[in-house]
Amino acid sequence: MDLEERVAELERRVAALEVAEGPEGARPPSPEAVDGAFWALDGLKAQLAGLGAADGGVLFTGAVRLPTGQRYEWQYGQVTPDVLGEDLAAAAESFAALGHPVRLRLLREILGGRRTAAELAELDDLGTTGQIYHHLRQLTGAGWLQTGGRGRHEVPAGRVVPLLVALSAATP
């Protein structure tokens, strides 16, 4: 690995560690550490009660290891009035970027370790190199991808678990 690749890998690891720590170093409890089938929901309700959030809220969390061996931990929560009061234009752009089967496949392949357009172009059913670059630009513009050195693409550390949450929510 050359110096540029090593620096990019170190930056990715630092970003993943920063995301994993979350606000004030808080980490969600492991499923084994909490009794009850709805341990995450019970924890969310306790947090919302402490905030005086009578209208409730949502929590997304995950701890994953990708096929590449990279690990990510992430959590994010919002109270209901904040979710319903946000400008939805940015959310629409983000969902639109995910709304194409080739883009979803590109994200899956990138999470699996294929990082360059050349590696992605070797796969069947993704279209021409020009079409692949178009899809990569759409995903990058919406924040689902970032480019590193040597034409490598990666899902930003803070977007890995949210991407998996979105895919999980969309799966019937």
C-alpha positions in Angstrom: 0.0 0.0 0.0 1.4 3.4 -0.9 1.5 6.4 1.4 -1.7 8.0 0.0 -3.7 4.8 0.5 -2.3 4.4 4.0 -3.3 8.0 4.9 -6.8 7.5 3.4 -7.2 4.3 5.4 -6.1 6.1 8.7 -8.5 8.9 8.0 -11.4 6.4 7.4 -10.5 4.6 10.7 -10.4 7.9 12.7 -13.8 9.0 11.2 -15.3 5.6 12.1 -14.0 5.9 15.7 -15.4 9.4 16.0 -18.8 8.2 14.8 -18.7 5.2 17.1 -18.1 7.3 20.2 -21.2 9.4 19.4 -22.1 12.4 21.6 -20.1 12.6 24.8 -18.6 9.1 24.2 -22.1 7.5 24.8 -22.5 3.9 23.4 -25.8 2.0 23.2 -26.1 -1.0 25.5 -25.5 -4.4 24.0 -28.6 -6.7 23.7 -27.2 -9.1 26.2 -26.8 -6.3 28.8 -30.5 -5.4 28.8 -33.4 -7.6 29.9 -36.6 -7.6 27.8 -37.5 -8.0 24.2 -37.9 -4.3 23.6 -34.7 -3.1 25.3 -34.0 -0.4 22.7 -37.6 0.8 22.8 -37.6 0.9 26.6 -34.3 2.9 26.6 -35.8 5.3 24.1 -38.9 5.8 26.2 -36.7 6.5 29.2 -34.6 9.1 27.3 -37.8 10.8 25.9 -39.3 10.9 29.4 -36.2 12.6 30.7 -36.4 15.2 27.9 -40.1 15.8 28.5 -40.8 14.8 25.0 -44.5 13.9 25.3 -44.9 13.5 21.5 -42.3 10.7 21.4 -39.4 10.3 19.0 -37.4 7.9 16.9 -34.0 6.2 17.4 -31.9 4.5 14.8 -28.9 2.5 15.9 -26.6 -0.1 14.7 -23.3 -2.0 15.2 -22.1 -3.6 12.0 -19.1 -5.4 10.5 -18.8 -5.2 6.7 -17.5 -8.0 4.5 -14.2 -5.9 4.3 -13.8 -6.3 8.1 -14.6 -2.6 8.8 -16.7 -2.0 11.9 -19.1 0.8 12.5 -21.3 1.8 15.5 -23.8 4.6 15.2 -26.9 6.0 16.8 -29.2 8.9 16.1 -32.4 10.0 17.6 -34.9 12.9 17.1 -38.1 13.9 18.8 -41.3 13.7 16.7 -41.9 17.5 16.3 -38.4 17.9 15.0 -38.8 15.1 12.4 -42.1 16.4 11.2 -41.0 20.1 11.2 -37.9 19.6 9.0 -37.6 20.8 5.4 -38.1 17.7 3.4 -36.3 18.8 0.3 -32.9 17.4 1.5 -34.6 14.1 2.4 -36.2 13.9 -1.0 -32.8 14.4 -2.7 -31.3 11.7 -0.5 -34.1 9.2 -1.2 -34.0 10.0 -4.9 -30.3 9.1 -5.0 -31.2 5.7 -3.5 -34.1 5.2 -5.8 -32.3 3.4 -8.6 -31.4 -0.3 -8.5 -28.0 0.3 -10.0 -27.1 2.8 -7.4 -28.2 0.4 -4.6 -26.0 -2.3 -6.2 -23.1 0.1 -6.4 -23.4 1.0 -2.7 -23.5 -2.7 -1.9 -20.5 -3.5 -4.0 -18.6 -0.5 -2.5 -19.5 -1.7 1.1 -18.2 -5.1 0.0 -14.8 -3.8 -1.0 -15.0 -2.8 -4.7 -14.0 0.8 -4.5 -12.9 2.0 -8.0 -15.0 2.7 -11.1 -12.8 0.1 -12.9 -13.6 -2.6 -10.3 -17.3 -1.7 -10.6 -17.3 -1.7 -14.4 -16.1 -5.3 -14.3 -19.5 -6.3 -12.8 -22.4 -7.4 -15.0 -25.6 -5.4 -15.3 -24.3 -2.0 -14.2 -24.2 -0.3 -17.5 -21.4 1.5 -19.3 -18.5 3.2 -17.6 -20.2 6.5 -18.3 -23.4 5.3 -16.7 -21.5 4.1 -13.7 -19.8 7.5 -13.2 -23.3 9.2 -13.5 -24.6 7.0 -10.7 -21.5 7.5 -8.6 -21.9 11.3 -9.0 -25.6 11.1 -7.9 -24.6 9.2 -4.8 -21.7 11.5 -4.0 -23.9 14.6 -4.5 -26.5 13.2 -2.0 -23.8 12.4 0.5 -24.0 8.6 0.3 -20.5 8.4 -1.2 -17.2 10.2 -0.9 -14.1 9.9 -3.0 -10.7 9.2 -1.7 -7.3 9.0 -3.3 -6.7 7.0 -6.5 -10.3 7.2 -7.6 -11.6 5.1 -4.7 -15.2 5.6 -3.5 -16.4 4.8 0.0 -19.6 5.3 2.0 -18.7 7.9 4.7 -18.4 6.4 8.1 -21.3 8.3 9.4 -23.6 7.1 6.6 -22.9 3.3 6.8 -25.5 2.4 9.5 -28.0 5.0 8.2 -27.8 3.4 4.7 -28.4 -0.1 6.3 -31.3 1.4 8.3 -32.8 2.8 5.1 -32.4 -0.5 3.3 -33.9 -2.3 6.3 -36.9 0.0 6.4 -37.5 -0.3 2.7 -37.5 -4.1 2.7 -41.0 -5.5 3.0 
